[in-house]
């Protein structure tokens, strides 16, 4: 009976997902994922991305954010431990950027000086237990912030997924110490009941 309930619950979630207007819009517009619409909303609100910028997309697979940035005319390096299908205008690098070797590969792949934008939509595999999920999620956000601190140029931009809960305020203060402005973003494509938000940090000081 328990297995049957799990199957029914999974089917119900799948049906809800299929009816989601953002999922339907993403498919209609040819995006790899609905996540592209989250980045689009933040970009349009703040006019962040400009043609010619260099952006590193951390945890990029399946490629929605990289795809959006490439369509906006940016030079995009997509980084993920997972394999990712090629994208027009995007250089894909399969590695773990949190290791010394992975960071060296990223730096070699950039072939430019400092980076204008670092994006991170990374999230752990959620268990449903906040005591496990929050430290895992904040750990990924911290890794992304460490990376951004190494590669972003002065006045650079950092956009990172976080989850509201334990560790959120401390992480926000960390960003506020290195950037001139930090705002909390909740794009419409984020599920209303989710703790998921994005921290947008602009004006990095070096």
Phi, psi and omega in degrees: 000320180298318179296321179296318179297320179296318179297318180295319178295320179295319179295322180294318178295322179295317179296319178296319178299315182296330181273352182300126183296330179286326174296315180295319179294318180301318178294316182297327183266001175081022177278149179289334179203161178293343179301331179302327181287335175292312179296320178302316182296315180293319180297314181293324181292320187249356181053058187279311194264132179232146180306137179097346176294155173255127183232140172249125181253108183272138183063045195289329186302139007276356172119012182299315181290318178299318180299315179297314181297320179295320178295335179275000175089020179270157170276120191241129169246114180263126185238130177200150173288335180275155175289141181227134179297144181301152178226139176300130176080009183234131171267124183256129180235117180267105180193171176259103186293345182281352177263159179300319180294315180297319179297321178296319178297319179297313182298321178292323182289333183295318177058022177221180177284234184287162183260143180277322187220135169242127179246142175215113175251026184290145175209147178284168170288110188285139180260343186092000179250108183306326181296337178261315187291318184296312177299323179295316180294316180292328176299318177294319178297320178296318177300316179296320179294320177300315179297313180301322179295336180273330189246341185288138174281171177301138184069016178290170186241139178228123178237122188222139175283136174220172176235132181292131182155203182301129179095345184296310183297319180296320179293320178298320178295324178300314180294321181297335179283343184245347182233152183284337181212132178229125180233154177264128182242136176229085181299153180301330181286349172285139183294131186305322183276358183276150174282358182295128170219175177235140173257124179254114181248125182233155178074053181296135175262143180235000000 
